[in-house]
Amino acid sequence: MSIKRIKSGPRMSAGVVHGDTVYVAGQTADDTSVGVAGQTEQVLKKIDAILAEAGSDKSKLLSANIWLPDIATFHEMNKVWDAWVSPGNTPARATVEAKLATPQLRVEIAVIAAV
């Protein structure tokens, strides 16, 4: 079975397609000058692009993992997530509080989807 790597670099790939599944690595915002809502919007746009390149979309999400350095921003992130996620196609999801790679990052999201 073939493996397709999306935006592959020396350390990781943004996405990997194997069989009928696409694995999207944890995505973070490029513009960290905005709060959790703005960063969540950026991350979800990145996920949309990776899923599209893999031949999938958010209606085929299977699972999502979300990391927030401050769980008090849970509702603010969820407002953006709820507006983005495909109604009736919500994935299994976990959201936890965790330190991220830099203090400026307010959210990181990784997903798995069907192709």
C-alpha positions in Angstrom: 0.0 0.0 0.0 1.4 3.4 -1.0 2.2 6.3 1.4 1.8 9.9 0.2 3.5 12.6 2.3 2.2 16.2 2.2 4.4 19.2 2.8 7.2 16.8 3.9 10.2 18.3 5.7 13.3 17.0 7.4 11.5 16.6 10.7 7.9 15.8 9.8 5.2 15.9 7.2 2.1 18.1 7.5 0.0 15.2 6.4 0.4 11.5 5.5 -2.0 9.5 3.5 -2.0 5.7 3.9 -4.7 3.7 2.4 -8.0 5.5 2.9 -6.8 7.6 5.9 -5.0 10.9 6.1 -3.1 11.8 9.3 -2.7 15.6 9.8 0.1 16.6 12.1 -0.5 19.1 14.9 -1.0 22.5 13.2 -0.3 25.9 14.8 -0.9 29.5 13.7 1.6 31.5 11.7 0.4 34.8 13.1 0.7 34.5 16.8 -0.1 38.2 17.5 -3.8 37.2 17.7 -5.7 35.4 20.4 -7.0 31.9 20.5 -10.0 32.5 18.2 -7.8 34.1 15.5 -5.2 31.3 15.8 -7.9 28.6 15.7 -9.2 30.1 12.4 -5.7 30.0 11.0 -5.1 26.4 12.1 -8.4 25.2 10.6 -7.6 26.9 7.3 -4.3 25.0 7.3 -6.1 21.7 8.1 -8.6 22.4 5.2 -5.7 22.8 2.8 -3.9 19.7 3.9 -7.2 17.6 3.7 -7.9 19.0 0.2 -4.4 18.1 -1.0 -5.0 14.6 0.4 -8.4 14.3 -1.4 -10.4 14.7 1.7 -12.3 17.4 3.7 -13.6 18.2 7.1 -16.8 16.2 6.6 -14.7 13.1 6.7 -13.0 13.8 10.0 -12.6 10.7 12.2 -10.8 12.2 15.2 -9.2 15.4 16.5 -6.8 16.3 19.3 -6.7 19.9 20.5 -4.1 21.3 22.8 -4.6 24.6 24.6 -2.0 26.1 26.9 -4.8 27.8 28.9 -8.0 25.7 29.2 -9.8 28.9 30.2 -9.8 29.6 26.4 -11.8 26.4 25.7 -15.1 28.2 25.0 -13.4 30.8 22.8 -11.7 28.1 20.7 -14.9 26.1 20.6 -16.8 29.0 19.1 -14.5 28.9 16.1 -14.5 25.1 15.9 -18.3 24.9 16.1 -18.6 27.3 13.2 -16.1 25.3 11.1 -16.9 21.6 11.8 -19.2 19.9 9.4 -22.7 19.5 11.0 -23.6 15.8 11.5 -20.0 14.8 10.8 -18.3 15.7 14.1 -15.2 13.6 14.9 -14.2 11.9 18.1 -12.3 14.6 19.9 -10.1 15.3 22.9 -9.1 18.7 24.2 -6.4 19.1 26.9 -4.4 21.8 28.5 -0.7 21.5 27.7 2.4 23.7 27.1 3.0 24.3 23.4 6.3 24.8 21.6 6.4 28.6 22.2 4.4 30.7 24.7 2.9 32.7 21.8 1.0 29.7 20.5 -2.6 29.6 21.8 -3.8 26.3 20.1 -2.6 23.3 18.3 -4.8 20.8 16.4 -4.2 17.4 14.8 -6.8 15.4 13.0 -7.3 12.1 11.3 -9.7 11.8 8.4 -11.0 9.3 5.8 -10.0 9.9 2.2 
